[in-house]
Amino acid sequence: ATHHVAPDHRAEVLLRWGDAILPGAKGPFGSGPRDGADQARRFGTSCDFVAFMPLPLGSAASDHGLLCVNHEFASGHMMFPNYADRAAAWSGLTEAQARIEMEAVGHSVVEIRRDEGRWAPVADSRFNRRFTATTPMAITGPLAGHERLCTAADPTGRAVLGTFANCAGGVTPWGTVLTAEENIQGQFWGDQARLAELSPGELRNHASLGIGFSSGPGKPVPPRHPWARVDERFDITREPREPNRFGYIVEIDPYDPESRPKKRTALGRFKHEGACVHAVDGRPVVVYMGDDERFQCIYRFVSKGVYRAGDRAANMDLLETGDLFVARFEPDGTGRWLKLAFDGEWVTPDVTGFADETEVLIEPRFVAGLLGGTPMDRPEDIEIDPFTGRVYVALTGNDRRAATEADPANPRAANLWGHILEIVPPGEAGALDHWADLFLWELPLLAGDPAAASPMERGRYRGTPTPSGWFANPDNLAFDPAGRLWIGTDGMPDLATGPVHDGLWALDPSDPAGAPRHFFGCPRGAECTGPAFTPDGTTLFVSIQHPGEEDGTSHGAPSTRWPDFEPFVPPRASVMAITRKDGGPVGG
């Protein structure tokens, strides 16, 4: 029911849902926050992406910095007593509880310091901040002020309240954090059929992201959060354009406590998993992104402006304008980036119904399909090898892919196990051309048990893993300073027999016979997310998301009460700091 870490390492809880990080929190956590205002002063729930930003800015400090953490969603039946399951919480949550949920998601910035080998948050730091579903944010880029982003509360289309569904993210070399808005459909409610009379232009748009419900026989399946009951902007029949203000990459400056987050619309609107940034002095910035849903695509953004190393002010708006591309993977191992242009052969007003070219950014999924982008098996995290420049993409799986839909880049039907794809831009190792439109690709591994009887289920690795060395459902990726690839999983308990949990594995992508090694195991019900290293590699931060949450569990009956193990205290999503007992680099 608890976590496990490799020998000679120490894993300690650093921050937990409900820990006070701002002045004014109402006493100890107890059984939970008192109200929304109280939660807004506390660390959020459902921890995901983690970034360690050294202090001072521009340094390589590994004992003092800002920890930036996403909070993806809230599970009411696990947070509050007397709800047997998610459906009961959705129908029964009080207004106060719904507002606690709204303040428990988003993002946190917390100053942390290591003293005598142990990490701790800095109480009442001026850098500590919470960004929630109600935090004012700016809409920037080509869609700022667009008619389809204007609402009754914001007729300018340039200011929005909040961010949520924050999954993975990224870090820029100019010292900002990118947080990715993913499953935004979980916050919105309303009958899509009503859009035909209220806002017909949004019917296709909302349906493509699963926003609202289709009327018909049977009871509609409610979204994850009942926020529409307390805030009408989450009801698409009252405010049909509000969803168009979510689904973006949000840029946050953690070093400026007065800064306002910016939604970077030039990077497109879809179910963003993360954002992997590549920058070279004097060249445009490249950002790789995955649209995390079955049969969705991989994207690349190339900025209009160029990166100026060491000139932070000049780089702060590089994500304001640029071009968006979708990847097509050919059967012969080659690939091409296809520009999402408005005036291309297939993307015309007659075909799309768009009034102007910026609408491509509101509905890039639709345009990617017209251009022939390759539908993938849930593109999740993307990371670049710091030594070779090769691009690694985690594909978690796709149980809905039919045998007739399998292709070389997604070779397994009913793919329950996932795989990792490698994109190789042209050029020499260490100086690959990430701006080129052509590339090569390969599959360095197929996840799953290498001893499985069925060839379709059998995992394939470059080396031979031990019985505990194989994994399934790769989700989050990270490279350590030595160039090892670390892989967090989401879904292992659904596939393996016996007490197998999600966790963290490591492998050396430069070793032709390098097999993955199991390094960390999650507590029951949890997944391991957001691995992030200090610059010297001596600390690995990981998030533990939704501990104790499994089928049939609730606040009163979780599968574990990790990490407090106290009666009546619910399981709490947390960030852990993992170190070697001898102070050396994590992983040896």
C-alpha positions as CSV (number, residue, x, y, z in Angstrom):
1,A,0.0,0.0,0.0
2,T,3.0,2.3,0.2
3,H,5.8,3.3,-2.3
4,H,9.1,1.4,-3.0
5,V,12.4,2.8,-4.2
6,A,15.6,1.3,-5.5
7,P,18.2,0.2,-2.9
8,D,20.6,2.9,-1.6
9,H,18.0,5.6,-2.3
10,R,15.7,7.6,-0.1
11,A,12.2,8.8,-1.1
12,E,10.6,11.4,1.1
13,V,7.3,13.3,0.8
14,L,8.0,17.0,0.1
15,L,4.6,18.5,-0.5
16,R,1.1,17.0,-0.1
17,W,-2.4,18.1,-1.2
18,G,-3.6,20.6,1.4
19,D,-0.2,21.7,2.8
20,A,-0.3,25.4,3.5
21,I,1.9,27.4,1.1
22,L,0.4,30.9,1.4
23,P,-0.5,33.0,4.5
24,G,-4.1,32.7,5.7
25,A,-4.6,28.9,5.5
26,K,-7.1,27.9,8.2
27,G,-5.1,25.7,10.5
28,P,-3.8,22.2,9.9
29,F,-5.1,20.0,7.0
30,G,-7.1,17.7,9.2
31,S,-9.6,16.0,6.9
32,G,-9.4,18.6,4.2
33,P,-9.7,22.3,3.3
34,R,-12.5,24.4,5.0
35,D,-13.7,26.2,1.8
36,G,-12.5,27.5,-1.5
37,A,-10.6,30.4,-0.1
38,D,-8.8,28.1,2.3
39,Q,-7.8,25.7,-0.5
40,A,-6.5,28.6,-2.6
41,R,-3.8,29.0,0.0
42,R,-2.9,25.3,0.0
43,F,-1.0,23.0,-2.3
44,G,-3.3,21.5,-4.9
45,T,-4.4,17.9,-5.6
46,S,-3.7,15.4,-8.4
47,C,-0.1,16.4,-8.8
48,D,1.3,15.9,-12.3
49,F,4.1,17.7,-14.1
50,V,7.0,19.0,-12.0
51,A,9.7,21.5,-12.9
52,F,12.7,22.5,-10.7
53,M,13.7,26.1,-11.5
54,P,17.0,27.0,-9.8
55,L,17.4,30.0,-7.6
56,P,18.8,32.5,-8.4
57,L,17.5,32.7,-12.0
58,G,20.1,31.6,-14.5
59,S,22.1,29.6,-12.1
60,A,22.6,25.8,-11.9
61,A,21.8,25.7,-8.2
62,S,20.8,22.2,-7.1
63,D,20.0,22.9,-3.4
64,H,17.6,25.9,-3.8
65,G,14.9,26.6,-6.3
66,L,11.3,26.9,-7.2
67,L,9.2,23.7,-7.6
68,C,6.5,24.2,-10.2
69,V,3.7,21.5,-10.1
70,N,0.6,20.9,-12.1
71,H,-2.7,19.8,-10.4
72,E,-4.7,18.0,-13.1
73,F,-8.1,17.3,-11.7
74,A,-10.1,16.8,-8.5
75,S,-11.8,13.6,-7.4
76,G,-14.7,14.7,-5.2
77,H,-15.5,11.2,-3.9
78,M,-11.9,10.8,-2.7
79,M,-11.7,14.4,-1.3
80,F,-15.0,14.6,0.6
81,P,-16.8,12.1,2.9
82,N,-20.1,10.4,2.2
83,Y,-19.9,10.0,-1.6
84,A,-19.7,6.3,-2.7
85,D,-18.3,7.0,-6.1
86,R,-17.7,9.7,-8.7
87,A,-21.3,9.8,-9.9
88,A,-22.5,10.3,-6.3
89,A,-20.1,13.2,-5.8
90,W,-21.1,14.8,-9.1
91,S,-24.7,14.9,-8.1
92,G,-24.2,15.6,-4.4
93,L,-21.3,18.0,-4.0
94,T,-22.3,21.2,-2.2
95,E,-21.4,24.6,-3.6
96,A,-18.6,24.9,-1.0
97,Q,-17.2,21.6,-2.0
98,A,-17.4,22.4,-5.8
99,R,-15.5,25.6,-5.1
100,I,-12.8,23.7,-3.2
101,E,-12.4,21.5,-6.3
102,M,-12.0,24.7,-8.4
103,E,-9.2,25.9,-6.1
104,A,-7.5,22.5,-5.8
105,V,-6.6,22.3,-9.5
106,G,-4.2,24.3,-11.7
107,H,-0.6,24.9,-10.7
108,S,1.6,25.7,-7.7
109,V,4.9,27.4,-7.4
110,V,6.7,26.7,-4.1
111,E,10.2,27.8,-3.0
112,I,12.2,24.8,-1.7
113,R,15.6,24.5,-0.1
114,R,17.9,21.5,0.7
115,D,19.6,21.6,4.1
116,E,21.8,18.8,5.3
117,G,20.6,16.6,2.5
118,R,16.8,17.0,3.2
119,W,14.4,19.2,1.1
120,A,11.7,21.4,2.7
121,P,9.4,24.2,1.4
122,V,10.2,27.7,2.4
123,A,7.3,29.0,4.5
124,D,5.7,32.3,3.3
125,S,8.1,32.8,0.5
126,R,7.3,35.7,-1.8
127,F,7.6,33.3,-4.7
128,N,4.9,30.9,-3.5
129,R,1.8,31.1,-5.7
130,R,-1.3,29.2,-6.6
131,F,-3.0,29.3,-10.1
132,T,-6.5,27.8,-10.0
133,A,-9.7,27.6,-12.0
134,T,-10.5,31.2,-10.9
135,T,-7.1,33.0,-11.4
136,P,-7.1,35.8,-14.0
137,M,-5.0,35.0,-17.0
138,A,-4.3,36.7,-20.4
139,I,-5.2,35.3,-23.8
140,T,-2.4,36.1,-26.2
141,G,-1.3,35.3,-29.7
142,P,-3.4,35.1,-32.9
143,L,-6.7,34.2,-31.1
144,A,-6.5,37.1,-28.6
145,G,-9.7,39.1,-29.2
146,H,-11.2,36.6,-31.6
147,E,-15.0,36.6,-31.8
148,R,-15.1,32.9,-30.9
149,L,-13.3,33.6,-27.6
150,C,-15.6,36.5,-26.6
151,T,-18.1,35.8,-23.8
152,A,-20.6,37.8,-21.8
153,A,-18.1,38.1,-18.9
154,D,-15.2,39.0,-21.3
155,P,-16.4,40.7,-24.4
156,T,-12.8,41.5,-25.3
157,G,-11.8,37.8,-25.7
158,R,-8.5,38.7,-24.1
159,A,-8.9,37.8,-20.4
160,V,-10.0,34.4,-18.9
161,L,-10.4,33.0,-15.4
162,G,-8.4,30.0,-14.7
163,T,-6.5,27.0,-15.9
164,F,-7.4,23.4,-15.3
165,A,-6.8,19.9,-16.6
166,N,-3.1,20.7,-16.4
167,C,-1.3,17.5,-17.3
168,A,2.4,17.6,-18.3
169,G,4.3,20.7,-19.4
170,G,7.8,22.0,-20.2
171,V,10.5,24.5,-19.3
172,T,11.9,27.3,-21.5
173,P,15.6,28.3,-21.5
174,W,14.5,31.8,-20.6
175,G,13.2,30.6,-17.3
176,T,9.4,30.2,-17.7
177,V,7.2,27.1,-17.2
178,L,4.7,25.8,-19.7
179,T,1.7,24.0,-18.4
180,A,-0.6,22.0,-20.7
181,E,-4.4,22.1,-20.5
182,E,-5.5,18.6,-21.5
183,N,-8.9,17.0,-20.7
184,I,-10.9,20.2,-20.5
185,Q,-14.1,18.3,-21.3
186,G,-14.3,17.2,-17.7
187,Q,-15.4,20.7,-16.6
188,F,-18.2,21.5,-19.0
189,W,-21.8,20.4,-19.1
190,G,-24.7,20.9,-21.5
191,D,-26.6,19.4,-24.4
192,Q,-24.7,19.7,-27.7
193,A,-28.0,19.6,-29.6
194,R,-28.8,23.1,-28.1
195,L,-25.8,24.5,-29.9
196,A,-27.5,24.2,-33.2
197,E,-29.7,27.1,-32.2
198,L,-27.3,28.9,-29.7
199,S,-24.0,28.7,-31.5
200,P,-24.0,26.4,-34.5
201,G,-20.4,27.0,-35.3
202,E,-19.3,25.3,-32.1
203,L,-21.2,22.0,-32.6
204,R,-18.5,20.2,-34.5
205,N,-15.8,21.9,-32.4
206,H,-17.2,20.8,-29.0
207,A,-18.1,17.3,-30.2
208,S,-14.5,16.7,-31.3
209,L,-13.2,17.3,-27.8
210,G,-16.1,15.5,-26.0
211,I,-17.4,18.8,-24.5
212,G,-21.0,18.5,-23.3
213,F,-23.2,15.5,-24.1
214,S,-25.3,14.3,-27.0
215,S,-29.0,14.1,-26.3
216,G,-30.7,10.8,-26.9
217,P,-31.8,7.6,-25.0
218,G,-30.3,6.9,-21.7
219,K,-29.0,9.2,-19.0
220,P,-26.1,11.5,-20.0
221,V,-22.8,10.6,-18.5
222,P,-21.8,13.6,-16.3
223,P,-18.4,15.2,-16.6
224,R,-15.8,14.7,-13.9
225,H,-16.6,18.1,-12.2
226,P,-20.0,19.6,-11.3
227,W,-18.8,23.1,-11.7
228,A,-21.6,24.1,-14.0
229,R,-24.0,24.0,-11.0
230,V,-22.1,26.8,-9.3
231,D,-20.7,28.8,-12.3
232,E,-22.8,29.1,-15.4
233,R,-19.7,29.6,-17.6
234,F,-19.2,25.9,-17.5
235,D,-22.6,25.2,-19.0
236,I,-22.2,25.3,-22.8
237,T,-25.9,26.1,-23.3
238,R,-25.4,29.3,-21.3
239,E,-21.9,30.2,-22.5
240,P,-21.1,28.2,-25.6
241,R,-17.8,29.9,-26.3
242,E,-16.2,29.5,-22.9
243,P,-14.6,26.1,-23.8
244,N,-12.7,27.9,-26.6
245,R,-10.7,29.7,-23.9
246,F,-9.2,26.4,-22.7
247,G,-7.1,23.7,-24.2
248,Y,-3.9,25.7,-24.6
249,I,-0.3,25.9,-23.4
250,V,-0.1,28.4,-20.6
251,E,3.2,30.2,-19.9
252,I,4.0,31.1,-16.3
253,D,7.0,33.2,-15.1
254,P,7.7,31.7,-11.6
255,Y,10.5,34.2,-10.9
256,D,8.1,37.2,-11.1
257,P,5.4,36.9,-8.3
258,E,3.4,39.7,-9.9
259,S,3.3,38.2,-13.4
260,R,0.1,37.1,-15.1
261,P,0.0,33.7,-16.9
262,K,-0.4,33.8,-20.6
263,K,-2.4,31.4,-22.7
264,R,-0.3,30.9,-25.9
265,T,-2.9,30.4,-28.6
266,A,-0.3,30.2,-31.4
267,L,0.5,26.7,-30.2
268,G,-3.0,25.5,-31.0
269,R,-6.0,24.2,-29.0
270,F,-6.3,20.5,-28.3
271,K,-5.8,18.1,-25.4
272,H,-2.2,19.2,-24.7
273,E,-0.2,16.6,-22.8
274,G,3.0,18.7,-22.6
275,A,5.4,21.0,-24.4
276,C,9.1,20.1,-25.1
277,V,11.2,23.1,-26.1
278,H,14.3,23.2,-28.3
279,A,16.2,26.4,-28.6
280,V,19.4,27.3,-30.4
281,D,20.9,30.8,-30.3
282,G,19.9,32.8,-33.5
283,R,17.2,30.2,-34.6
284,P,13.5,30.0,-34.1
285,V,12.2,28.1,-31.1
286,V,10.7,24.6,-31.7
287,V,8.1,23.1,-29.4
288,Y,7.0,19.5,-29.7
289,M,3.5,18.6,-28.4
290,G,1.2,15.6,-28.2
291,D,-2.6,15.6,-28.4
292,D,-3.4,13.0,-25.7
293,E,-6.4,11.0,-27.0
294,R,-6.8,7.9,-29.0
295,F,-6.3,8.5,-32.7
296,Q,-4.9,12.0,-32.2
297,C,-1.7,13.5,-33.5
298,I,1.8,14.9,-32.7
299,Y,2.4,18.6,-33.4
300,R,5.4,20.9,-33.8
301,F,5.4,24.7,-33.3
302,V,8.1,26.9,-34.9
303,S,8.3,30.5,-33.6
304,K,8.4,33.4,-35.9
305,G,11.1,35.2,-33.8
306,V,14.5,33.8,-33.0
307,Y,16.0,32.8,-29.6
308,R,18.6,35.2,-28.1
309,A,20.6,33.3,-25.6
310,G,21.0,35.3,-22.4
311,D,18.5,38.0,-23.4
312,R,15.4,37.1,-21.3
313,A,13.4,40.1,-22.2
314,A,13.8,39.5,-25.9
315,N,12.6,35.9,-25.5
316,M,9.6,36.4,-23.3
317,D,7.1,36.6,-26.2
318,L,8.7,34.1,-28.6
319,L,5.6,31.8,-28.2
320,E,3.3,34.7,-29.3
321,T,3.5,33.9,-33.1
322,G,4.7,31.1,-35.3
323,D,3.6,28.2,-37.4
324,L,1.9,24.9,-36.3
325,F,2.6,21.6,-38.0
326,V,1.2,18.1,-37.7
327,A,3.3,14.9,-38.1
328,R,2.7,12.3,-40.8
329,F,4.6,9.0,-40.4
330,E,5.1,7.1,-43.6
331,P,5.4,3.2,-43.7
332,D,9.0,3.3,-44.9
333,G,10.3,5.0,-41.8
334,T,10.3,8.5,-43.1
335,G,8.0,11.4,-42.0
336,R,7.0,14.9,-42.8
337,W,5.8,17.9,-40.8
338,L,2.7,19.3,-42.5
339,K,1.9,23.0,-41.9
340,L,-1.6,23.8,-40.7
341,A,-2.1,26.6,-43.2
342,F,-5.5,28.2,-43.9
343,D,-5.0,28.4,-47.7
344,G,-3.7,24.9,-48.5
345,E,-5.1,22.6,-51.1
346,W,-7.5,20.9,-48.5
347,V,-7.9,23.7,-46.0
348,T,-10.2,26.2,-47.6
349,P,-13.2,28.2,-46.3
350,D,-15.5,26.0,-48.3
351,V,-14.2,22.8,-46.6
352,T,-13.7,24.1,-43.1
353,G,-16.4,26.8,-42.7
354,F,-13.7,29.0,-41.1
355,A,-14.1,32.7,-41.5
356,D,-10.4,33.4,-41.1
357,E,-7.1,31.7,-40.8
358,T,-6.8,32.0,-37.1
359,E,-9.7,29.6,-36.6
360,V,-7.3,26.8,-37.6
361,L,-5.8,27.2,-34.1
362,I,-9.2,26.7,-32.5
363,E,-9.8,23.4,-34.3
364,P,-6.4,22.0,-35.3
365,R,-7.7,18.5,-34.9
366,F,-10.1,19.0,-37.8
367,V,-7.4,20.5,-40.0
368,A,-4.8,17.8,-39.1
369,G,-7.3,15.2,-40.3
370,L,-7.8,17.1,-43.6
371,L,-4.0,17.3,-44.1
372,G,-3.4,13.6,-43.4
373,G,-1.7,13.8,-40.0
374,T,-1.1,10.3,-38.6
375,P,-3.6,9.2,-35.9
376,M,-1.5,7.9,-33.0
377,D,-2.0,5.7,-29.9
378,R,-2.4,8.5,-27.4
379,P,0.6,10.8,-27.8
380,E,1.7,11.8,-24.3
381,D,5.0,13.2,-23.1
382,I,7.7,14.2,-25.6
383,E,11.4,14.7,-24.6
384,I,14.6,15.4,-26.5
385,D,17.8,13.5,-25.8
386,P,20.2,16.2,-24.6
387,F,23.2,14.5,-26.2
388,T,21.9,13.2,-29.6
389,G,18.9,15.5,-30.2
390,R,16.6,12.6,-31.0
391,V,13.0,13.1,-30.0
392,Y,11.2,10.5,-27.9
393,V,7.4,10.2,-27.8
394,A,5.5,8.2,-25.2
395,L,2.4,6.5,-26.7
396,T,0.3,5.2,-23.8
397,G,-1.9,2.8,-25.8
398,N,-5.1,2.6,-27.8
399,D,-7.5,-0.2,-27.0
400,R,-9.9,0.9,-29.8
401,R,-7.5,0.5,-32.7
402,A,-8.8,-2.3,-35.0
403,A,-6.5,-4.7,-36.8
404,T,-7.3,-2.9,-40.1
405,E,-6.2,0.4,-38.6
406,A,-2.8,-0.8,-37.4
407,D,0.2,0.9,-39.2
408,P,4.0,0.8,-38.9
409,A,4.0,3.7,-36.4
410,N,1.1,2.1,-34.4
411,P,1.6,-1.6,-35.1
412,R,-0.6,-3.3,-32.6
413,A,-4.4,-3.7,-32.7
414,A,-6.2,-3.1,-29.4
415,N,-2.9,-1.7,-28.1
416,L,-3.2,-2.1,-24.3
417,W,0.5,-1.7,-23.6
418,G,1.7,1.3,-25.5
419,H,5.1,2.0,-27.1
420,I,7.8,4.7,-27.5
421,L,8.5,6.3,-30.9
422,E,11.7,8.0,-31.8
423,I,11.8,11.0,-34.3
424,V,15.2,11.6,-35.9
425,P,15.5,15.0,-37.6
426,P,18.2,15.2,-40.4
427,G,21.8,16.1,-39.5
428,E,24.6,15.0,-37.2
429,A,24.0,13.7,-33.7
430,G,24.0,16.6,-31.3
431,A,23.2,19.1,-34.1
432,L,20.0,17.7,-35.6
433,D,17.9,20.0,-37.8
434,H,14.7,20.3,-35.8
435,W,13.4,23.0,-38.2
436,A,13.5,20.6,-41.2
437,D,10.1,19.4,-42.5
438,L,11.4,15.9,-43.2
439,F,12.6,13.3,-40.6
440,L,13.2,9.6,-40.0
441,W,11.4,7.6,-37.3
442,E,11.6,4.2,-35.6
443,L,10.2,2.3,-32.7
444,P,12.9,1.6,-30.1
445,L,10.5,-0.4,-27.9
446,L,7.1,-1.9,-27.7
447,A,5.9,-2.0,-24.1
448,G,4.5,-5.1,-22.4
449,D,5.7,-8.4,-21.0
450,P,8.4,-9.8,-23.2
451,A,7.4,-13.3,-22.0
452,A,3.8,-12.9,-23.1
453,A,2.5,-15.9,-25.2
454,S,0.8,-13.8,-27.9
455,P,3.1,-12.0,-30.3
456,M,0.7,-9.1,-30.4
457,E,1.0,-8.6,-26.6
458,R,4.7,-9.4,-26.3
459,G,6.9,-6.5,-25.4
460,R,10.1,-5.8,-27.4
461,Y,13.1,-4.0,-25.9
462,R,16.7,-3.4,-27.1
463,G,17.9,-5.5,-24.2
464,T,16.4,-8.3,-22.1
465,P,14.7,-6.9,-19.0
466,T,14.4,-8.7,-15.7
467,P,11.0,-10.0,-14.7
468,S,10.4,-6.6,-13.0
469,G,12.1,-4.6,-15.7
470,W,9.4,-4.6,-18.3
471,F,6.6,-1.9,-18.2
472,A,3.5,-0.9,-20.0
473,N,1.6,2.3,-20.7
474,P,4.5,4.8,-20.9
475,D,3.2,8.3,-20.0
476,N,5.8,10.8,-18.7
477,L,9.4,11.0,-19.8
478,A,12.5,12.7,-18.5
479,F,16.3,12.7,-19.3
480,D,18.8,12.9,-16.4
481,P,22.1,14.8,-16.8
482,A,23.8,11.5,-17.8
483,G,21.5,11.0,-20.7
484,R,19.4,8.2,-19.3
485,L,15.7,8.1,-20.2
486,W,13.2,7.8,-17.3
487,I,9.7,6.5,-18.0
488,G,6.7,6.9,-15.8
489,T,3.7,4.6,-16.4
490,D,-0.1,4.9,-16.2
491,G,-2.0,1.7,-16.3
492,M,0.2,-1.2,-15.2
493,P,-2.2,-2.5,-12.5
494,D,-4.8,-3.1,-15.3
495,L,-2.5,-5.4,-17.2
496,A,-0.3,-7.3,-14.8
497,T,-1.2,-10.2,-12.5
498,G,-0.2,-10.0,-8.9
499,P,0.9,-6.9,-6.9
500,V,2.3,-4.8,-9.8
501,H,1.9,-1.0,-9.5
502,D,2.7,1.9,-11.8
503,G,6.1,3.4,-11.3
504,L,9.3,4.7,-12.8
505,W,11.8,2.9,-15.1
506,A,15.1,4.0,-16.5
507,L,17.1,3.0,-19.6
508,D,20.1,4.1,-21.6
509,P,18.9,4.9,-25.1
510,S,22.5,5.0,-26.4
511,D,23.1,1.3,-25.4
512,P,22.0,-1.1,-28.2
513,A,21.4,-3.7,-25.5
514,G,20.1,-1.4,-22.8
515,A,17.1,-2.9,-21.0
516,P,14.9,-0.8,-18.7
517,R,15.4,-1.1,-15.0
518,H,12.6,-0.7,-12.4
519,F,13.5,2.1,-10.0
520,F,10.3,3.2,-8.2
521,G,6.9,1.7,-7.4
522,C,3.9,3.8,-6.6
523,P,1.5,3.3,-3.7
524,R,-1.8,1.5,-4.5
525,G,-4.1,3.3,-7.0
526,A,-1.5,5.9,-7.9
527,E,0.5,6.7,-11.0
528,C,4.0,8.2,-11.1
529,T,4.1,11.5,-13.0
530,G,6.3,14.5,-13.7
531,P,9.9,13.2,-13.1
532,A,12.3,16.1,-12.9
533,F,15.9,16.3,-11.9
534,T,18.1,19.0,-10.3
535,P,20.8,20.2,-12.6
536,D,23.4,18.0,-10.8
537,G,21.2,14.9,-10.9
538,T,21.4,14.4,-7.2
539,T,17.6,14.8,-6.6
540,L,14.7,13.4,-8.6
541,F,11.3,14.9,-8.0
542,V,8.2,12.8,-8.8
543,S,4.5,13.3,-8.4
544,I,2.3,10.7,-6.9
545,Q,-1.1,11.2,-8.4
546,H,-4.5,9.8,-7.2
547,P,-3.1,7.4,-4.5
548,G,-5.8,5.1,-3.0
549,E,-8.2,5.7,-5.9
550,E,-9.3,2.4,-7.6
551,D,-12.6,0.9,-8.6
552,G,-14.9,0.9,-5.6
553,T,-12.9,3.2,-3.4
554,S,-13.9,6.5,-1.8
555,H,-12.9,9.0,0.9
556,G,-14.1,6.6,3.6
557,A,-12.7,3.4,2.0
558,P,-9.6,4.1,0.0
559,S,-7.2,1.3,-1.0
560,T,-4.5,3.1,1.0
561,R,-4.3,6.2,3.2
562,W,-0.9,7.1,1.9
563,P,1.1,9.2,2.8
564,D,-0.3,10.0,6.3
565,F,-1.8,6.6,7.1
566,E,-4.0,8.3,9.7
567,P,-7.7,7.3,10.3
568,F,-10.1,9.8,8.6
569,V,-7.3,11.5,6.7
570,P,-7.9,10.8,2.9
571,P,-5.0,9.8,0.7
572,R,-3.2,12.9,-0.6
573,A,-1.5,13.4,-3.9
574,S,2.1,14.5,-3.2
575,V,5.5,15.3,-4.6
576,M,8.4,13.2,-3.5
577,A,12.1,14.0,-3.4
578,I,14.3,11.0,-4.2
579,T,18.0,11.1,-3.4
580,R,20.9,8.7,-3.0
581,K,21.8,7.9,0.6
582,D,25.5,8.7,-0.3
583,G,24.6,12.0,-1.9
584,G,25.5,10.9,-5.4
585,P,23.5,11.1,-8.6
586,V,20.1,9.4,-8.5
587,G,20.3,6.0,-10.3
588,G,24.1,5.7,-9.8
